[in-house]
Amino acid sequence: MPRDSGKISGNLRRPRRYNRRLQRVFYISALFSIRHCEESRRFYDRKRSEGKRHIQAVLALARRRVNVLWALLRDGRTYEAVPPTAHAA
């Protein structure tokens, strides 16, 4: 017997597309970075001015931090507050 409520059926489980513990780690990291990192605060404020709610803006910042971390791992670089400049050849 289905244990669904309301008119929606077949919605018993949440999708497992990503690791929830890892998402929580990056969410908390984004929360702290808003207070302590000026660049993160500007990104958060920009998302808020675009009309996003607090949680949406923090999640957007968390995703951005994941993307930066992935790029650093991919390129074998370490994090620098000032991004490297492209040299004209």
PDB file of N, CA, C and O in Angstrom:
ATOM      1  N   MET A   1       0.845  -1.180   0.000  1.00  0.00           N
ATOM      2  CA  MET A   1       0.000   0.000   0.000  1.00  0.00           C
ATOM      3  C   MET A   1       0.892   1.244   0.000  1.00  0.00           C
ATOM      4  O   MET A   1       1.787   1.365   0.836  1.00  0.00           O
ATOM      5  N   PRO A   2       0.652   2.162  -0.928  1.00  0.00           N
ATOM      6  CA  PRO A   2       1.463   3.385  -0.961  1.00  0.00           C
ATOM      7  C   PRO A   2       1.234   4.238   0.275  1.00  0.00           C
ATOM      8  O   PRO A   2       0.117   4.342   0.781  1.00  0.00           O
ATOM      9  N   ARG A   3       2.309   4.841   0.749  1.00  0.00           N
ATOM     10  CA  ARG A   3       2.209   5.703   1.930  1.00  0.00           C
ATOM     11  C   ARG A   3       2.301   7.170   1.537  1.00  0.00           C
ATOM     12  O   ARG A   3       2.692   8.004   2.353  1.00  0.00           O
ATOM     13  N   ASP A   4       1.947   7.497   0.299  1.00  0.00           N
ATOM     14  CA  ASP A   4       1.998   8.882  -0.172  1.00  0.00           C
ATOM     15  C   ASP A   4       0.855   9.678   0.435  1.00  0.00           C
ATOM     16  O   ASP A   4      -0.186   9.125   0.792  1.00  0.00           O
ATOM     17  N   SER A   5       1.061  10.967   0.544  1.00  0.00           N
ATOM     18  CA  SER A   5      -0.006  11.836   1.027  1.00  0.00           C
ATOM     19  C   SER A   5      -0.415  12.775  -0.093  1.00  0.00           C
ATOM     20  O   SER A   5       0.401  13.135  -0.942  1.00  0.00           O
ATOM     21  N   GLY A   6      -1.654  13.163  -0.093  1.00  0.00           N
ATOM     22  CA  GLY A   6      -2.126  14.110  -1.094  1.00  0.00           C
ATOM     23  C   GLY A   6      -2.332  13.472  -2.452  1.00  0.00           C
ATOM     24  O   GLY A   6      -2.540  12.263  -2.556  1.00  0.00           O
ATOM     25  N   LYS A   7      -2.274  14.287  -3.491  1.00  0.00           N
ATOM     26  CA  LYS A   7      -2.562  13.825  -4.847  1.00  0.00           C
ATOM     27  C   LYS A   7      -1.340  13.269  -5.565  1.00  0.00           C
ATOM     28  O   LYS A   7      -1.480  12.585  -6.579  1.00  0.00           O
ATOM     29  N   ILE A   8      -0.142  13.551  -5.054  1.00  0.00           N
ATOM     30  CA  ILE A   8       1.077  13.103  -5.708  1.00  0.00           C
ATOM     31  C   ILE A   8       1.392  11.693  -5.243  1.00  0.00           C
ATOM     32  O   ILE A   8       1.446  11.434  -4.040  1.00  0.00           O
ATOM     33  N   SER A   9       1.600  10.780  -6.178  1.00  0.00           N
ATOM     34  CA  SER A   9       1.935   9.412  -5.806  1.00  0.00           C
ATOM     35  C   SER A   9       3.308   9.057  -6.364  1.00  0.00           C
ATOM     36  O   SER A   9       3.764   9.662  -7.334  1.00  0.00           O
ATOM     37  N   GLY A  10       3.955   8.090  -5.760  1.00  0.00           N
ATOM     38  CA  GLY A  10       5.265   7.656  -6.224  1.00  0.00           C
ATOM     39  C   GLY A  10       6.391   8.569  -5.799  1.00  0.00           C
ATOM     40  O   GLY A  10       7.476   8.530  -6.378  1.00  0.00           O
ATOM     41  N   ASN A  11       6.148   9.384  -4.799  1.00  0.00           N
ATOM     42  CA  ASN A  11       7.159  10.340  -4.343  1.00  0.00           C
ATOM     43  C   ASN A  11       7.614   9.963  -2.930  1.00  0.00           C
ATOM     44  O   ASN A  11       7.616  10.793  -2.021  1.00  0.00           O
ATOM     45  N   LEU A  12       7.998   8.696  -2.768  1.00  0.00           N
ATOM     46  CA  LEU A  12       8.319   8.205  -1.432  1.00  0.00           C
ATOM     47  C   LEU A  12       9.719   8.593  -0.981  1.00  0.00           C
ATOM     48  O   LEU A  12       9.955   8.776   0.213  1.00  0.00           O
ATOM     49  N   ARG A  13      10.634   8.719  -1.905  1.00  0.00           N
ATOM     50  CA  ARG A  13      12.022   8.988  -1.545  1.00  0.00           C
ATOM     51  C   ARG A  13      12.536  10.215  -2.268  1.00  0.00           C
ATOM     52  O   ARG A  13      12.098  10.547  -3.370  1.00  0.00           O
ATOM     53  N   ARG A  14      13.468  10.873  -1.625  1.00  0.00           N
ATOM     54  CA  ARG A  14      14.139  11.996  -2.279  1.00  0.00           C
ATOM     55  C   ARG A  14      15.186  11.442  -3.232  1.00  0.00           C
ATOM     56  O   ARG A  14      15.742  10.374  -2.979  1.00  0.00           O
ATOM     57  N   PRO A  15      15.465  12.147  -4.321  1.00  0.00           N
ATOM     58  CA  PRO A  15      16.480  11.644  -5.251  1.00  0.00           C
ATOM     59  C   PRO A  15      17.860  11.645  -4.604  1.00  0.00           C
ATOM     60  O   PRO A  15      18.160  12.501  -3.772  1.00  0.00           O
ATOM     61  N   ARG A  16      18.689  10.696  -4.983  1.00  0.00           N
ATOM     62  CA  ARG A  16      20.041  10.596  -4.434  1.00  0.00           C
ATOM     63  C   ARG A  16      21.042  11.022  -5.499  1.00  0.00           C
ATOM     64  O   ARG A  16      21.899  10.235  -5.901  1.00  0.00           O
ATOM     65  N   ARG A  17      20.936  12.243  -5.948  1.00  0.00           N
ATOM     66  CA  ARG A  17      21.807  12.739  -6.997  1.00  0.00           C
ATOM     67  C   ARG A  17      23.140  13.241  -6.460  1.00  0.00           C
ATOM     68  O   ARG A  17      24.119  13.329  -7.200  1.00  0.00           O
ATOM     69  N   TYR A  18      23.175  13.562  -5.202  1.00  0.00           N
ATOM     70  CA  TYR A  18      24.394  14.118  -4.634  1.00  0.00           C
ATOM     71  C   TYR A  18      24.501  13.703  -3.180  1.00  0.00           C
ATOM     72  O   TYR A  18      23.537  13.226  -2.581  1.00  0.00           O
ATOM     73  N   ASN A  19      25.678  13.889  -2.625  1.00  0.00           N
ATOM     74  CA  ASN A  19      25.971  13.512  -1.256  1.00  0.00           C
ATOM     75  C   ASN A  19      25.484  14.617  -0.315  1.00  0.00           C
ATOM     76  O   ASN A  19      26.003  15.733  -0.341  1.00  0.00           O
ATOM     77  N   ARG A  20      24.506  14.309   0.496  1.00  0.00           N
ATOM     78  CA  ARG A  20      23.910  15.318   1.379  1.00  0.00           C
ATOM     79  C   ARG A  20      24.894  15.799   2.453  1.00  0.00           C
ATOM     80  O   ARG A  20      24.875  16.972   2.828  1.00  0.00           O
ATOM     81  N   ARG A  21      25.740  14.914   2.940  1.00  0.00           N
ATOM     82  CA  ARG A  21      26.730  15.333   3.939  1.00  0.00           C
ATOM     83  C   ARG A  21      27.712  16.317   3.333  1.00  0.00           C
ATOM     84  O   ARG A  21      28.084  17.306   3.965  1.00  0.00           O
ATOM     85  N   LEU A  22      28.132  16.043   2.106  1.00  0.00           N
ATOM     86  CA  LEU A  22      29.058  16.952   1.437  1.00  0.00           C
ATOM     87  C   LEU A  22      28.383  18.286   1.139  1.00  0.00           C
ATOM     88  O   LEU A  22      29.011  19.339   1.244  1.00  0.00           O
ATOM     89  N   GLN A  23      27.107  18.243   0.769  1.00  0.00           N
ATOM     90  CA  GLN A  23      26.374  19.485   0.537  1.00  0.00           C
ATOM     91  C   GLN A  23      26.317  20.312   1.826  1.00  0.00           C
ATOM     92  O   GLN A  23      26.484  21.531   1.787  1.00  0.00           O
ATOM     93  N   ARG A  24      26.083  19.657   2.957  1.00  0.00           N
ATOM     94  CA  ARG A  24      26.028  20.358   4.239  1.00  0.00           C
ATOM     95  C   ARG A  24      27.371  21.004   4.568  1.00  0.00           C
ATOM     96  O   ARG A  24      27.419  22.123   5.078  1.00  0.00           O
ATOM     97  N   VAL A  25      28.462  20.292   4.272  1.00  0.00           N
ATOM     98  CA  VAL A  25      29.801  20.843   4.529  1.00  0.00           C
ATOM     99  C   VAL A  25      30.016  22.122   3.723  1.00  0.00           C
ATOM    100  O   VAL A  25      30.491  23.125   4.255  1.00  0.00           O
ATOM    101  N   PHE A  26      29.664  22.081   2.434  1.00  0.00           N
ATOM    102  CA  PHE A  26      29.860  23.269   1.606  1.00  0.00           C
ATOM    103  C   PHE A  26      28.889  24.386   1.972  1.00  0.00           C
ATOM    104  O   PHE A  26      29.236  25.562   1.857  1.00  0.00           O
ATOM    105  N   TYR A  27      27.687  24.042   2.409  1.00  0.00           N
ATOM    106  CA  TYR A  27      26.723  25.055   2.847  1.00  0.00           C
ATOM    107  C   TYR A  27      27.263  25.800   4.063  1.00  0.00           C
ATOM    108  O   TYR A  27      27.235  27.030   4.103  1.00  0.00           O
ATOM    109  N   ILE A  28      27.755  25.059   5.052  1.00  0.00           N
ATOM    110  CA  ILE A  28      28.306  25.688   6.259  1.00  0.00           C
ATOM    111  C   ILE A  28      29.555  26.486   5.911  1.00  0.00           C
ATOM    112  O   ILE A  28      29.774  27.570   6.452  1.00  0.00           O
ATOM    113  N   SER A  29      30.370  25.955   5.013  1.00  0.00           N
ATOM    114  CA  SER A  29      31.551  26.681   4.558  1.00  0.00           C
ATOM    115  C   SER A  29      31.157  28.008   3.911  1.00  0.00           C
ATOM    116  O   SER A  29      31.800  29.033   4.138  1.00  0.00           O
ATOM    117  N   ALA A  30      30.093  27.979   3.102  1.00  0.00           N
ATOM    118  CA  ALA A  30      29.631  29.206   2.449  1.00  0.00           C
ATOM    119  C   ALA A  30      29.101  30.197   3.481  1.00  0.00           C
ATOM    120  O   ALA A  30      29.336  31.399   3.355  1.00  0.00           O
ATOM    121  N   LEU A  31      28.394  29.713   4.493  1.00  0.00           N
ATOM    122  CA  LEU A  31      27.888  30.605   5.543  1.00  0.00           C
ATOM    123  C   LEU A  31      29.030  31.335   6.246  1.00  0.00           C
ATOM    124  O   LEU A  31      28.961  32.545   6.464  1.00  0.00           O
ATOM    125  N   PHE A  32      30.078  30.593   6.597  1.00  0.00           N
ATOM    126  CA  PHE A  32      31.207  31.218   7.282  1.00  0.00           C
ATOM    127  C   PHE A  32      31.972  32.151   6.353  1.00  0.00           C
ATOM    128  O   PHE A  32      32.474  33.188   6.786  1.00  0.00           O
ATOM    129  N   SER A  33      32.063  31.787   5.082  1.00  0.00           N
ATOM    130  CA  SER A  33      32.824  32.630   4.157  1.00  0.00           C
ATOM    131  C   SER A  33      32.122  33.957   3.902  1.00  0.00           C
ATOM    132  O   SER A  33      32.777  34.947   3.573  1.00  0.00           O
ATOM    133  N   ILE A  34      30.806  33.992   4.048  1.00  0.00           N
ATOM    134  CA  ILE A  34      30.079  35.260   3.881  1.00  0.00           C
ATOM    135  C   ILE A  34      30.539  36.258   4.931  1.00  0.00           C
ATOM    136  O   ILE A  34      30.651  37.453   4.655  1.00  0.00           O
ATOM    137  N   ARG A  35      30.806  35.769   6.134  1.00  0.00           N
ATOM    138  CA  ARG A  35      31.235  36.649   7.225  1.00  0.00           C
ATOM    139  C   ARG A  35      32.705  37.043   7.131  1.00  0.00           C
ATOM    140  O   ARG A  35      33.076  38.142   7.542  1.00  0.00           O
ATOM    141  N   HIS A  36      33.545  36.160   6.598  1.00  0.00           N
ATOM    142  CA  HIS A  36      34.985  36.359   6.705  1.00  0.00           C
ATOM    143  C   HIS A  36      35.704  36.642   5.391  1.00  0.00           C
ATOM    144  O   HIS A  36      36.880  37.005   5.402  1.00  0.00           O
ATOM    145  N   CYS A  37      35.027  36.486   4.269  1.00  0.00           N
ATOM    146  CA  CYS A  37      35.681  36.688   2.974  1.00  0.00           C
ATOM    147  C   CYS A  37      34.899  37.738   2.187  1.00  0.00           C
ATOM    148  O   CYS A  37      33.714  37.567   1.902  1.00  0.00           O
ATOM    149  N   GLU A  38      35.575  38.811   1.847  1.00  0.00           N
ATOM    150  CA  GLU A  38      34.913  39.917   1.153  1.00  0.00           C
ATOM    151  C   GLU A  38      34.392  39.501  -0.222  1.00  0.00           C
ATOM    152  O   GLU A  38      33.315  39.937  -0.628  1.00  0.00           O
ATOM    153  N   GLU A  39      35.136  38.672  -0.938  1.00  0.00           N
ATOM    154  CA  GLU A  39      34.714  38.209  -2.264  1.00  0.00           C
ATOM    155  C   GLU A  39      33.423  37.388  -2.165  1.00  0.00           C
ATOM    156  O   GLU A  39      32.513  37.554  -2.977  1.00  0.00           O
ATOM    157  N   SER A  40      33.351  36.510  -1.174  1.00  0.00           N
ATOM    158  CA  SER A  40      32.151  35.703  -0.975  1.00  0.00           C
ATOM    159  C   SER A  40      30.974  36.584  -0.587  1.00  0.00           C
ATOM    160  O   SER A  40      29.848  36.352  -1.027  1.00  0.00           O
ATOM    161  N   ARG A  41      31.230  37.587   0.228  1.00  0.00           N
ATOM    162  CA  ARG A  41      30.160  38.498   0.642  1.00  0.00           C
ATOM    163  C   ARG A  41      29.604  39.266  -0.556  1.00  0.00           C
ATOM    164  O   ARG A  41      28.394  39.463  -0.658  1.00  0.00           O
ATOM    165  N   ARG A  42      30.478  39.699  -1.459  1.00  0.00           N
ATOM    166  CA  ARG A  42      30.016  40.398  -2.669  1.00  0.00           C
ATOM    167  C   ARG A  42      29.164  39.479  -3.539  1.00  0.00           C
ATOM    168  O   ARG A  42      28.136  39.902  -4.068  1.00  0.00           O
ATOM    169  N   PHE A  43      29.590  38.215  -3.690  1.00  0.00           N
ATOM    170  CA  PHE A  43      28.822  37.251  -4.482  1.00  0.00           C
ATOM    171  C   PHE A  43      27.449  37.036  -3.844  1.00  0.00           C
ATOM    172  O   PHE A  43      26.435  37.036  -4.541  1.00  0.00           O
ATOM    173  N   TYR A  44      27.414  36.853  -2.527  1.00  0.00           N
ATOM    174  CA  TYR A  44      26.156  36.657  -1.808  1.00  0.00           C
ATOM    175  C   TYR A  44      25.240  37.862  -1.971  1.00  0.00           C
ATOM    176  O   TYR A  44      24.054  37.706  -2.262  1.00  0.00           O
ATOM    177  N   ASP A  45      25.781  39.057  -1.787  1.00  0.00           N
ATOM    178  CA  ASP A  45      24.981  40.276  -1.927  1.00  0.00           C
ATOM    179  C   ASP A  45      24.451  40.433  -3.346  1.00  0.00           C
ATOM    180  O   ASP A  45      23.326  40.892  -3.542  1.00  0.00           O
ATOM    181  N   ARG A  46      25.259  40.051  -4.344  1.00  0.00           N
ATOM    182  CA  ARG A  46      24.812  40.137  -5.730  1.00  0.00           C
ATOM    183  C   ARG A  46      23.632  39.184  -5.969  1.00  0.00           C
ATOM    184  O   ARG A  46      22.662  39.546  -6.635  1.00  0.00           O
ATOM    185  N   LYS A  47      23.721  37.974  -5.425  1.00  0.00           N
ATOM    186  CA  LYS A  47      22.625  37.019  -5.582  1.00  0.00           C
ATOM    187  C   LYS A  47      21.367  37.503  -4.870  1.00  0.00           C
ATOM    188  O   LYS A  47      20.257  37.323  -5.370  1.00  0.00           O
ATOM    189  N   ARG A  48      21.541  38.116  -3.708  1.00  0.00           N
ATOM    190  CA  ARG A  48      20.385  38.659  -2.981  1.00  0.00           C
ATOM    191  C   ARG A  48      19.741  39.796  -3.767  1.00  0.00           C
ATOM    192  O   ARG A  48      18.516  39.912  -3.800  1.00  0.00           O
ATOM    193  N   SER A  49      20.561  40.637  -4.402  1.00  0.00           N
ATOM    194  CA  SER A  49      20.011  41.736  -5.193  1.00  0.00           C
ATOM    195  C   SER A  49      19.317  41.240  -6.455  1.00  0.00           C
ATOM    196  O   SER A  49      18.487  41.945  -7.028  1.00  0.00           O
ATOM    197  N   GLU A  50      19.657  40.021  -6.890  1.00  0.00           N
ATOM    198  CA  GLU A  50      18.976  39.410  -8.036  1.00  0.00           C
ATOM    199  C   GLU A  50      17.625  38.831  -7.641  1.00  0.00           C
ATOM    200  O   GLU A  50      16.889  38.337  -8.495  1.00  0.00           O
ATOM    201  N   GLY A  51      17.296  38.888  -6.358  1.00  0.00           N
ATOM    202  CA  GLY A  51      15.994  38.426  -5.902  1.00  0.00           C
ATOM    203  C   GLY A  51      15.987  37.045  -5.279  1.00  0.00           C
ATOM    204  O   GLY A  51      14.920  36.506  -4.984  1.00  0.00           O
ATOM    205  N   LYS A  52      17.163  36.462  -5.073  1.00  0.00           N
ATOM    206  CA  LYS A  52      17.214  35.136  -4.453  1.00  0.00           C
ATOM    207  C   LYS A  52      17.029  35.269  -2.945  1.00  0.00           C
ATOM    208  O   LYS A  52      17.420  36.268  -2.341  1.00  0.00           O
ATOM    209  N   ARG A  53      16.428  34.244  -2.352  1.00  0.00           N
ATOM    210  CA  ARG A  53      16.295  34.207  -0.903  1.00  0.00           C
ATOM    211  C   ARG A  53      17.646  33.865  -0.291  1.00  0.00           C
ATOM    212  O   ARG A  53      18.589  33.497  -0.993  1.00  0.00           O
ATOM    213  N   HIS A  54      17.723  33.993   1.038  1.00  0.00           N
ATOM    214  CA  HIS A  54      18.987  33.754   1.744  1.00  0.00           C
ATOM    215  C   HIS A  54      19.539  32.357   1.440  1.00  0.00           C
ATOM    216  O   HIS A  54      20.704  32.215   1.069  1.00  0.00           O
ATOM    217  N   ILE A  55      18.713  31.346   1.596  1.00  0.00           N
ATOM    218  CA  ILE A  55      19.188  29.973   1.407  1.00  0.00           C
ATOM    219  C   ILE A  55      19.608  29.741  -0.038  1.00  0.00           C
ATOM    220  O   ILE A  55      20.607  29.067  -0.291  1.00  0.00           O
ATOM    221  N   GLN A  56      18.856  30.294  -0.992  1.00  0.00           N
ATOM    222  CA  GLN A  56      19.216  30.146  -2.399  1.00  0.00           C
ATOM    223  C   GLN A  56      20.558  30.803  -2.689  1.00  0.00           C
ATOM    224  O   GLN A  56      21.376  30.252  -3.425  1.00  0.00           O
ATOM    225  N   ALA A  57      20.788  31.984  -2.108  1.00  0.00           N
ATOM    226  CA  ALA A  57      22.048  32.686  -2.321  1.00  0.00           C
ATOM    227  C   ALA A  57      23.220  31.930  -1.701  1.00  0.00           C
ATOM    228  O   ALA A  57      24.301  31.865  -2.285  1.00  0.00           O
ATOM    229  N   VAL A  58      23.004  31.361  -0.520  1.00  0.00           N
ATOM    230  CA  VAL A  58      24.069  30.591   0.135  1.00  0.00           C
ATOM    231  C   VAL A  58      24.375  29.324  -0.666  1.00  0.00           C
ATOM    232  O   VAL A  58      25.539  28.959  -0.827  1.00  0.00           O
ATOM    233  N   LEU A  59      23.340  28.656  -1.166  1.00  0.00           N
ATOM    234  CA  LEU A  59      23.560  27.460  -1.987  1.00  0.00           C
ATOM    235  C   LEU A  59      24.282  27.805  -3.285  1.00  0.00           C
ATOM    236  O   LEU A  59      25.118  27.031  -3.753  1.00  0.00           O
ATOM    237  N   ALA A  60      23.968  28.957  -3.869  1.00  0.00           N
ATOM    238  CA  ALA A  60      24.671  29.387  -5.076  1.00  0.00           C
ATOM    239  C   ALA A  60      26.146  29.611  -4.768  1.00  0.00           C
ATOM    240  O   ALA A  60      27.011  29.243  -5.563  1.00  0.00           O
ATOM    241  N   LEU A  61      26.434  30.212  -3.620  1.00  0.00           N
ATOM    242  CA  LEU A  61      27.827  30.415  -3.206  1.00  0.00           C
ATOM    243  C   LEU A  61      28.512  29.074  -2.946  1.00  0.00           C
ATOM    244  O   LEU A  61      29.675  28.890  -3.306  1.00  0.00           O
ATOM    245  N   ALA A  62      27.802  28.148  -2.328  1.00  0.00           N
ATOM    246  CA  ALA A  62      28.374  26.822  -2.072  1.00  0.00           C
ATOM    247  C   ALA A  62      28.713  26.126  -3.391  1.00  0.00           C
ATOM    248  O   ALA A  62      29.774  25.516  -3.518  1.00  0.00           O
ATOM    249  N   ARG A  63      27.810  26.218  -4.373  1.00  0.00           N
ATOM    250  CA  ARG A  63      28.092  25.618  -5.680  1.00  0.00           C
ATOM    251  C   ARG A  63      29.293  26.266  -6.334  1.00  0.00           C
ATOM    252  O   ARG A  63      30.109  25.587  -6.957  1.00  0.00           O
ATOM    253  N   ARG A  64      29.406  27.584  -6.196  1.00  0.00           N
ATOM    254  CA  ARG A  64      30.559  28.277  -6.768  1.00  0.00           C
ATOM    255  C   ARG A  64      31.850  27.806  -6.112  1.00  0.00           C
ATOM    256  O   ARG A  64      32.861  27.623  -6.789  1.00  0.00           O
ATOM    257  N   ARG A  65      31.819  27.608  -4.799  1.00  0.00           N
ATOM    258  CA  ARG A  65      33.005  27.128  -4.088  1.00  0.00           C
ATOM    259  C   ARG A  65      33.370  25.722  -4.538  1.00  0.00           C
ATOM    260  O   ARG A  65      34.553  25.398  -4.649  1.00  0.00           O
ATOM    261  N   VAL A  66      32.368  24.879  -4.800  1.00  0.00           N
ATOM    262  CA  VAL A  66      32.627  23.533  -5.315  1.00  0.00           C
ATOM    263  C   VAL A  66      33.296  23.634  -6.684  1.00  0.00           C
ATOM    264  O   VAL A  66      34.260  22.920  -6.959  1.00  0.00           O
ATOM    265  N   ASN A  67      32.787  24.518  -7.539  1.00  0.00           N
ATOM    266  CA  ASN A  67      33.359  24.683  -8.882  1.00  0.00           C
ATOM    267  C   ASN A  67      34.806  25.152  -8.813  1.00  0.00           C
ATOM    268  O   ASN A  67      35.650  24.678  -9.574  1.00  0.00           O
ATOM    269  N   VAL A  68      35.097  26.075  -7.910  1.00  0.00           N
ATOM    270  CA  VAL A  68      36.472  26.565  -7.755  1.00  0.00           C
ATOM    271  C   VAL A  68      37.373  25.440  -7.247  1.00  0.00           C
ATOM    272  O   VAL A  68      38.482  25.254  -7.748  1.00  0.00           O
ATOM    273  N   LEU A  69      36.899  24.699  -6.261  1.00  0.00           N
ATOM    274  CA  LEU A  69      37.690  23.589  -5.726  1.00  0.00           C
ATOM    275  C   LEU A  69      37.957  22.543  -6.807  1.00  0.00           C
ATOM    276  O   LEU A  69      39.071  22.031  -6.919  1.00  0.00           O
ATOM    277  N   TRP A  70      36.935  22.231  -7.600  1.00  0.00           N
ATOM    278  CA  TRP A  70      37.100  21.250  -8.670  1.00  0.00           C
ATOM    279  C   TRP A  70      38.139  21.725  -9.687  1.00  0.00           C
ATOM    280  O   TRP A  70      38.971  20.937 -10.138  1.00  0.00           O
ATOM    281  N   ALA A  71      38.094  23.008 -10.048  1.00  0.00           N
ATOM    282  CA  ALA A  71      39.060  23.557 -11.004  1.00  0.00           C
ATOM    283  C   ALA A  71      40.474  23.503 -10.436  1.00  0.00           C
ATOM    284  O   ALA A  71      41.425  23.215 -11.163  1.00  0.00           O
ATOM    285  N   LEU A  72      40.619  23.780  -9.138  1.00  0.00           N
ATOM    286  CA  LEU A  72      41.941  23.719  -8.515  1.00  0.00           C
ATOM    287  C   LEU A  72      42.479  22.292  -8.533  1.00  0.00           C
ATOM    288  O   LEU A  72      43.653  22.070  -8.831  1.00  0.00           O
ATOM    289  N   LEU A  73      41.624  21.332  -8.214  1.00  0.00           N
ATOM    290  CA  LEU A  73      42.051  19.935  -8.252  1.00  0.00           C
ATOM    291  C   LEU A  73      42.390  19.496  -9.675  1.00  0.00           C
ATOM    292  O   LEU A  73      43.381  18.801  -9.898  1.00  0.00           O
ATOM    293  N   ARG A  74      41.565  19.903 -10.631  1.00  0.00           N
ATOM    294  CA  ARG A  74      41.778  19.528 -12.024  1.00  0.00           C
ATOM    295  C   ARG A  74      43.100  20.065 -12.554  1.00  0.00           C
ATOM    296  O   ARG A  74      43.822  19.368 -13.267  1.00  0.00           O
ATOM    297  N   ASP A  75      43.416  21.322 -12.199  1.00  0.00           N
ATOM    298  CA  ASP A  75      44.612  21.973 -12.724  1.00  0.00           C
ATOM    299  C   ASP A  75      45.838  21.764 -11.847  1.00  0.00           C
ATOM    300  O   ASP A  75      46.940  22.161 -12.227  1.00  0.00           O
ATOM    301  N   GLY A  76      45.668  21.150 -10.683  1.00  0.00           N
ATOM    302  CA  GLY A  76      46.797  20.916  -9.787  1.00  0.00           C
ATOM    303  C   GLY A  76      47.360  22.199  -9.206  1.00  0.00           C
ATOM    304  O   GLY A  76      48.568  22.310  -8.997  1.00  0.00           O
ATOM    305  N   ARG A  77      46.499  23.166  -8.944  1.00  0.00           N
ATOM    306  CA  ARG A  77      46.940  24.446  -8.389  1.00  0.00           C
ATOM    307  C   ARG A  77      46.502  24.573  -6.942  1.00  0.00           C
ATOM    308  O   ARG A  77      45.688  23.789  -6.453  1.00  0.00           O
ATOM    309  N   THR A  78      47.051  25.570  -6.264  1.00  0.00           N
ATOM    310  CA  THR A  78      46.602  25.906  -4.921  1.00  0.00           C
ATOM    311  C   THR A  78      45.783  27.183  -4.997  1.00  0.00           C
ATOM    312  O   THR A  78      45.900  27.953  -5.950  1.00  0.00           O
ATOM    313  N   TYR A  79      44.957  27.398  -3.991  1.00  0.00           N
ATOM    314  CA  TYR A  79      44.078  28.566  -3.993  1.00  0.00           C
ATOM    315  C   TYR A  79      44.869  29.835  -3.738  1.00  0.00           C
ATOM    316  O   TYR A  79      45.711  29.883  -2.842  1.00  0.00           O
ATOM    317  N   GLU A  80      44.596  30.856  -4.527  1.00  0.00           N
ATOM    318  CA  GLU A  80      45.157  32.194  -4.332  1.00  0.00           C
ATOM    319  C   GLU A  80      43.984  33.174  -4.332  1.00  0.00           C
ATOM    320  O   GLU A  80      43.081  33.069  -5.161  1.00  0.00           O
ATOM    321  N   ALA A  81      44.003  34.121  -3.403  1.00  0.00           N
ATOM    322  CA  ALA A  81      42.900  35.070  -3.313  1.00  0.00           C
ATOM    323  C   ALA A  81      42.770  35.894  -4.591  1.00  0.00           C
ATOM    324  O   ALA A  81      41.662  36.249  -4.994  1.00  0.00           O
ATOM    325  N   VAL A  82      43.892  36.196  -5.224  1.00  0.00           N
ATOM    326  CA  VAL A  82      43.876  36.943  -6.479  1.00  0.00           C
ATOM    327  C   VAL A  82      44.040  35.933  -7.614  1.00  0.00           C
ATOM    328  O   VAL A  82      45.044  35.222  -7.663  1.00  0.00           O
ATOM    329  N   PRO A  83      43.053  35.859  -8.540  1.00  0.00           N
ATOM    330  CA  PRO A  83      43.179  34.876  -9.614  1.00  0.00           C
ATOM    331  C   PRO A  83      44.357  35.200 -10.537  1.00  0.00           C
ATOM    332  O   PRO A  83      44.721  36.367 -10.683  1.00  0.00           O
ATOM    333  N   PRO A  84      44.954  34.183 -11.160  1.00  0.00           N
ATOM    334  CA  PRO A  84      46.066  34.443 -12.060  1.00  0.00           C
ATOM    335  C   PRO A  84      45.613  35.213 -13.290  1.00  0.00           C
ATOM    336  O   PRO A  84      44.508  35.008 -13.794  1.00  0.00           O
ATOM    337  N   THR A  85      46.465  36.086 -13.760  1.00  0.00           N
ATOM    338  CA  THR A  85      46.122  36.889 -14.935  1.00  0.00           C
ATOM    339  C   THR A  85      46.586  36.163 -16.192  1.00  0.00           C
ATOM    340  O   THR A  85      47.590  35.451 -16.176  1.00  0.00           O
ATOM    341  N   ALA A  86      45.853  36.350 -17.265  1.00  0.00           N
ATOM    342  CA  ALA A  86      46.216  35.742 -18.542  1.00  0.00           C
ATOM    343  C   ALA A  86      47.312  36.595 -19.180  1.00  0.00           C
ATOM    344  O   ALA A  86      47.165  37.811 -19.308  1.00  0.00           O
ATOM    345  N   HIS A  87      48.389  35.965 -19.571  1.00  0.00           N
ATOM    346  CA  HIS A  87      49.497  36.668 -20.185  1.00  0.00           C
ATOM    347  C   HIS A  87      49.309  36.698 -21.693  1.00  0.00           C
ATOM    348  O   HIS A  87      49.033  35.671 -22.314  1.00  0.00           O
ATOM    349  N   ALA A  88      49.457  37.860 -22.267  1.00  0.00           N
ATOM    350  CA  ALA A  88      49.329  37.986 -23.733  1.00  0.00           C
ATOM    351  C   ALA A  88      50.612  37.503 -24.383  1.00  0.00           C
ATOM    352  O   ALA A  88      51.713  37.859 -23.962  1.00  0.00           O
ATOM    353  N   ALA A  89      50.453  36.690 -25.410  1.00  0.00           N
ATOM    354  CA  ALA A  89      51.632  36.144 -26.079  1.00  0.00           C
ATOM    355  C   ALA A  89      52.018  36.949 -27.276  1.00  0.00           C
ATOM    356  O   ALA A  89      52.993  36.621 -27.952  1.00  0.00           O
TER     357      ALA A  89
END
